[in-house]
């Protein structure tokens, strides 16, 4: 089997896994609604800085900004399940001895469990879960066109604080780490990084 066929088969298996996780999230929602249990739904949008860990990539592309919409299901006072998307990081840079134009793009889906404790208008939390990320790199060379479009599964860990303002609305501050070491060819690249996010959310009950 050729390397391209193996990569395609691996990508298909990963897509099936993330679809199963999202279906599980939806089934949990339907189950809690069906049994009549009052559940809280949060929707929110975060925006902030992605700080790359690898110094070489950071010198070429630099840090960038990401947006992070999410929906969160809270069936228990101390636990939530969150599905979210991260996008927005797309940076240009010059690579190689000939300073060839290059573009790096990173985005992904996440499914996390969140443990939290609310007191008065504050709710600190920690999160841990699964991430399915797409990374694309395009180098426009006079000699050969270099293009990468791959996927990678990883874990996600973070911590944050919700500050409740007026009824239903809250302010979000979050720090999140995504380890993302990839090896599309023979050289491993470290796309890991920290996300420093601020946002607004809204909560309601079903």
C-alpha positions in Angstrom: 0.0 0.0 0.0 1.4 3.4 -1.0 2.0 6.1 1.7 -0.8 8.3 0.3 -3.3 5.4 0.6 -2.2 4.7 4.2 -2.5 8.4 5.1 -6.0 8.6 3.5 -7.1 5.4 5.4 -5.7 6.8 8.7 -7.5 10.1 8.1 -10.8 8.3 7.4 -10.5 6.3 10.6 -9.9 9.5 12.6 -12.9 11.2 11.0 -15.1 8.3 12.1 -13.8 8.6 15.6 -14.6 12.3 15.9 -18.0 11.7 14.4 -18.7 9.1 17.1 -17.7 11.5 19.8 -19.9 14.3 18.5 -22.8 11.8 18.2 -22.2 10.7 21.8 -22.4 14.4 22.8 -25.8 14.8 21.1 -27.1 11.6 22.5 -26.3 12.8 26.0 -28.2 16.0 25.3 -31.3 14.1 24.1 -31.1 11.6 27.0 -31.1 14.3 29.7 -33.9 16.2 27.9 -36.0 13.0 27.5 -35.8 12.0 31.2 -36.9 15.5 32.2 -33.7 16.5 34.0 -33.2 20.3 33.9 -29.9 20.9 32.2 -28.0 24.1 31.6 -26.8 25.1 28.1 -24.0 27.6 27.7 -23.0 29.1 24.3 -20.0 31.4 24.0 -17.3 32.8 21.8 -13.7 33.2 22.8 -11.0 35.2 21.0 -7.3 35.5 21.8 -3.7 34.7 21.1 -2.1 31.4 19.9 1.5 31.3 21.1 3.6 28.7 19.3 6.0 26.7 21.4 8.6 25.9 18.6 11.1 28.8 18.3 12.0 28.1 14.7 8.3 28.1 13.6 7.7 31.1 15.8 10.5 33.0 14.0 9.0 32.2 10.6 5.3 32.6 11.2 5.0 34.3 14.6 2.1 34.1 17.1 -1.4 34.6 15.8 -5.0 35.1 16.8 -7.8 32.5 17.0 -11.5 32.4 17.6 -13.3 29.7 19.6 -17.1 29.2 19.5 -18.5 26.5 21.8 -21.6 24.9 23.2 -21.5 23.4 26.7 -23.9 21.0 28.3 -24.1 21.0 32.2 -26.1 18.0 33.6 -24.4 18.4 37.1 -23.5 21.3 39.3 -19.8 20.3 39.1 -19.4 18.8 35.6 -20.0 19.9 32.0 -19.4 18.5 28.5 -18.2 21.0 25.8 -18.0 20.8 22.0 -16.0 23.6 20.3 -14.2 24.7 17.2 -10.9 26.6 16.9 -10.0 28.6 13.8 -8.4 31.8 12.6 -4.7 31.0 12.8 -3.3 31.5 9.3 0.1 33.2 8.9 2.6 33.9 6.1 6.4 33.7 6.4 9.6 33.2 4.4 11.4 29.9 4.6 14.7 28.4 3.3 17.8 30.0 2.0 15.9 31.5 -0.9 13.3 33.1 1.4 10.4 31.4 -0.3 6.8 32.4 0.5 5.0 30.0 2.9 1.7 29.8 4.7 0.8 27.9 7.8 -2.8 27.3 8.9 -4.1 25.5 12.0 -7.7 24.7 13.1 -9.5 22.0 14.9 -12.5 20.5 16.7 -12.5 19.7 20.5 -14.6 17.7 22.9 -13.8 18.2 26.5 -15.0 17.4 30.0 -15.0 20.3 32.4 -14.9 20.3 36.2 -16.1 23.5 37.9 -17.2 25.1 41.1 -19.4 28.2 41.3 -19.5 30.6 44.2 -21.3 33.9 44.0 -20.6 35.4 40.5 -17.3 33.4 40.0 -16.8 29.9 38.5 -13.2 28.6 38.1 -12.8 25.4 36.0 -10.4 23.0 34.5 -10.9 21.1 31.3 -9.5 18.0 29.6 -10.4 16.3 26.4 -9.9 15.3 22.8 -8.8 17.5 19.9 -8.9 16.8 16.2 -6.7 19.3 14.4 -6.0 20.1 10.7 -2.7 21.7 9.8 -1.9 23.0 6.4 1.5 24.3 5.1 2.1 25.6 1.6 5.6 26.6 0.3 5.7 28.4 -3.0 9.1 27.4 -4.4 10.6 28.0 -7.8 11.9 24.5 -7.8 9.0 22.3 -6.4 5.6 23.0 -4.9 5.5 21.8 -1.3 2.0 21.4 0.2 0.9 19.6 3.4 -2.8 19.1 4.4 -2.9 16.6 7.3 -4.9 15.8 10.4 -3.8 14.9 13.9 -5.6 13.8 17.1 -4.3 15.0 20.4 -5.4 15.9 24.0 -6.5 19.3 25.2 -6.0 20.7 28.7 -6.9 24.1 30.1 -8.2 26.2 32.9 -10.3 29.3 33.2 -12.7 31.5 35.0 -16.3 32.6 34.3 -17.4 35.9 35.8 -21.2 36.3 35.8 -22.4 39.8 34.9 -26.2 40.4 34.4 -28.6 37.4 34.4 -27.6 34.9 31.8 -24.4 36.6 30.5 -20.9 36.0 31.7 -17.3 37.0 30.9 -14.7 34.3 30.1 -10.9 34.1 30.7 -9.2 30.9 29.7 -5.7 29.5 29.1 -5.5 26.3 27.0 -2.6 24.1 25.9 -2.7 21.9 22.8 0.3 19.5 22.2 0.5 19.0 18.5 3.7 17.2 17.2 3.2 16.2 13.6 5.4 14.3 11.1 3.9 14.6 7.6 7.1 13.5 6.0 10.5 12.6 7.5 10.9 15.7 9.8 8.9 16.2 12.9 7.4 19.6 13.5 6.0 20.9 16.8 2.8 22.9 16.3 2.1 22.9 20.1 1.0 26.1 21.7 -0.8 28.0 24.4 -4.0 29.8 23.8 -4.8 32.9 25.9 -8.5 33.6 25.4 -11.1 36.1 26.4 -14.8 35.9 25.6 -18.5 36.3 26.4 -21.1 33.6 27.0 -24.8 33.1 27.6 -26.5 30.4 29.7 -30.1 29.1 29.7 -31.9 26.0 30.9 -33.9 23.4 29.0 
